[in-house]
């Protein structure tokens, strides 16, 4: 205990302090995330660890688009929906 964070404690897919750790980074979670070009589509990508990992007791009944939350609830602003 030296007061410094221990970044090696958690493994990809583990939940820690309300965070989901994913070794793939944003590419494993969001459809598009490119801060260099200011291009973002923060809907969940298929297979994202955030799908079904939300807390239903804390989730709003609808997501940011007004779509109903389903069970299990997803983490984030968007409820996952497969792309057509």
Steps between C-alpha positions, in 0.01 A plus 500: 500500500701794372203711393558429130236329285566137415397484133575128467232382744210454258474281193292564186134425563517559874287764663683734734367808676215539250733462200524231237855418398537391137838433344361598159436853625231707333512276191349221709222715643384773261407498132731794424739682731763715333592800716767612253230568238220581748294210368291318758217247489468385857237234437617162620672269254393132485688303765575805719548408865257780595207309351294358783741623768291791631331541836121495452448673834691806375401499130250738349204331325613638161838566340626829353297447181179419688525127430375279782758330717471122485610241746785455549581870503807622312765734637510842338270747334384261227311173535660256256306434180637290213573700185284427197 
